[in-house]
Structures are given as structure tokens and as C-alpha cells.
Amino acid sequence: MFENKKKYLTSTPDQPLRNPVTPEVLRTARGYRLQRVRQQLLAADCAAILLYDPVNIRYATDTSNMQVWTLHNYARYALVFAEGPVVLFEFHNCEHLHEGNELLDQIRPAINWSYFGAGSRIGEKALAWADDIRAVLHRHAGDKARLAVDRADLEGLDLLREQGLCLVEGHSLMEEARKIKSAEELELMRWTIAVCERGIQRMHDELRPGMTENQLWAWLHYENVRHGGEWIETRLLASGPRTNPWMQESSDRVMQEGELVCFDTDLIGPYGYCADISRAWTVGHVAPSAEQRKFYRLAHEQVQHNMDLLRPGLSHREFVERAWPIPEPYWHNRYCCVVHGVGLADEYPALAHRGADWESSGYDGVFEENMVLCVESYIGERGGAQGVKLEQQVLLTANGCVPLSNYPWEEDWLV
């Protein structure tokens, strides 16, 4: 098993992978994504969208600046017109970061009116911000334009309305734009997945009894960063008794031989794309116990069954009704969703399980060709000593779904 896994590497562990993405692929992906946003705006009769979510800004403009920091510091934003310019409002003295980006028609200084940036001058700065947004919108779309907004503080929304603007909820527009991938986007995503799989392989090869969970998890970060990746959205790696229930984050726990170790990559890699893959091993790569083997086999069965169901034209409701029936002992600890979309991050849709879950939070829709999805499973009994988390990232084609991740399963655990 160990020797077979080592053959998965396409180069030696200390030699970085070669980036296969060409400038033309990146340019084409950029143009496609901007066009997707504009199509959604036109369909919603909106003149423009104001973007604050850094992932949405990345999707529409392919600009990146302090992505995690700007998730909680509202220091940069963009205004994208349906039939007009792309205007980026950038953080102090950062215009030079975007030289050569052909999508941008204008870069203006952002007005930060959060308490961190404005302190006691919030009111003054917020008014200046609203005046600036109204002026740019008026210049390119007139007085009666409808403006979509993906996220904003209440005070900001009120100020924009006081300026006479008609505001539209814009987060859903961006999710709809992002859900269908182009061929060039898939090239970018495959590169991120290759980087992620290099990190998974490195974790596999470095895993040994006596190391901590954090020491193991660091190898995924290492491979991601050295290949130009950006960040990892969660810290979901657990071993031994911490594998049940799921959602426990990587810690300084020392791992012992024979224990299960499970992880969920949630990796934002090169060009901002997400690789969301889960695997499970034993510490020391020793043979699994009967219970470990059973949990792994059930989790793998759930993933494969649900992958086999997916096809374009299938409704969300029908898929959930036909999804793998989780045995009663494992129902309480079920994963939060059956399947979810993925692109620059986890995306629409996220489908609830059947029954009470569907009644409380399920929503219908239709799967479409060129959606990218993650098929989920967690198997572990309530109050149990261990559990298995598995997940596969797939592309939905005209003939069903195909895996985008080629990292091998533990095939000898399935017999």
C-alpha cells in the first residue's frame, strides 16, 4: 500500500510541480467570469453590483489583496457594471498590484468607514463613501439604476438608499454566476487539485506515530504555499477519539500507531480555486481494525452511490430522495450536507439530507452540466470512539459526474 501511494507522485517530494497554466488560459477564464456576472446583472435588471466579499471580487476582477484580512476589514471593494466599466476601489497605495490586469477600467482609492479604519469619524467617512458610490453609478448608469450589493453593513445600506439608490440583494446573483465552470476555469481548478494532492501525498509520507496533528497538517500548508496557493479555510484534521464527532480542528494531540486520522483539505490554492477533498488513514499506515474498515467501507459506499446518481437535469429534491440511506446508528453524526458546490470556495448549492433536514433547510433546484460538486460522507456512531470522513470533488458532465481528484482510496480497506 505504502509503495503504491509513493508512485502517485509525479516528481520527487522536494521538487515543486510545474505550473501548466498558460497566460491565455488565465485571460480567457477572467473574461468568462466577468461575462457571467454581467449576464446575471442584465437578467436581474441591475445596472451594477457592489462587491465586498473578497472571493466575489476575485471572481469578477481577478484581483487579490489580503484576502483573509479583507474578510473582516472592509478596506477594498469593486463596482462592476452590466454595460460599463469595472471599477476597483483598492486599499491604500496598492494600485501597482494589478498592473497588466486587462479587466480593470479604473482603480480608485477605497474609503474605509469601519471602526478600525475610521474610529470616531465613521459618520463622516460613511457619507463620503456613499457619495462616491452614487457619483460613479450616476456617471455610468444614470439616476434610476438598480444596484445589487453582495454584502454591506446596515448603516451603509441606509446611506445608499438615502442617496436615492434602489438596492437589490446581490449575493445570490454572484452564486448563480459562479456555479457553471468554463473549460479554462477547470484547468485552473485541476492545477489547484494537483497542488492539493501533492500536499495530501506529503502528509501521507510524513505521517508517523508520535507526531502531532498540527505537525501533520503543516505539510498541506507547506505544499500549497510553495506552489503559489493562498490559504486553507478550515483546520479539519483529527485523529483517534477526536475523529468522533467530526468538525474537530487540528491540535497538538500526539497521534498513536493504529489510530484513524481523517482530514478535509478546504484548500484555496493557486489562482484562488478550491480543492476540497477528504481522506482517512491509520497512523503508521498499519492494517485497519474491523471497525475502522467497516466505517471506511460505508463512507466510501455513500460517496460512490451519490456520485452515481448525479447528472444534469436532476432536481435537488430528487437527488436527496434517492441518496444513500444513512443507517440509523450513524444518522445523528451525519455530515451537514449531502453534496455542495465548489469553485473559488465552497459554493451554491449545499443540499440538506432527506426528512427533517430537508423540511427545515432544503431547497430545490436543478443540477447543470459543468457544475463542480463535492460529495460528502461522515460515518461514526453517536458516542463512538472513532469515525471516518471522506469527500470527493467531481465535475458534472453530460453523462454524469467524473472525479476531479485522482488521489487513491484505501482500496485494500474495501475488501
Sequence and secondary structure as in RCSB ss.txt:
>XXXX:A:sequence
MFENKKKYLTSTPDQPLRNPVTPEVLRTARGYRLQRVRQQLLAADCAAILLYDPVNIRYATDTSNMQVWTLHNYA
RYALVFAEGPVVLFEFHNCEHLHEGNELLDQIRPAINWSYFGAGSRIGEKALAWADDIRAVLHRHAGDKARLAVD
RADLEGLDLLREQGLCLVEGHSLMEEARKIKSAEELELMRWTIAVCERGIQRMHDELRPGMTENQLWAWLHYENV
RHGGEWIETRLLASGPRTNPWMQESSDRVMQEGELVCFDTDLIGPYGYCADISRAWTVGHVAPSAEQRKFYRLAH
EQVQHNMDLLRPGLSHREFVERAWPIPEPYWHNRYCCVVHGVGLADEYPALAHRGADWESSGYDGVFEENMVLCV
ESYIGERGGAQGVKLEQQVLLTANGCVPLSNYPWEEDWLV
>XXXX:A:secstr
 HHHHHTT SS TTS       HHHHHHHHHHHHHHHHHHHHHTT SEEEE SHHHHHHHH   SSTTHHHHS  
 EEEEETTS EEEEE TT GGGGTT TT SEEEE    SHHHHGGGHHHHHHHHHHHHHHHHHHHH TT EEEES
   HHHHHHHHHTT EEEE HHHHHHHHTS  HHHHHHHHHHHHHHHHHHHHHHHH  TT BHHHHHHHHHHHHH
HTT  EES   EEEGGGGSSS     S B  TT EEEEE  EE GGG EE  EEEEETTS    HHHHHHHHHHH
HHHHHHHHH  TT BHHHHHHHS    HHHHTT  S SEEEESSSEEEEEE  TTHHHHHH    B  TT EEEE
EEEE  TT S  EEEEEEEEEETTEEEES      GGG  
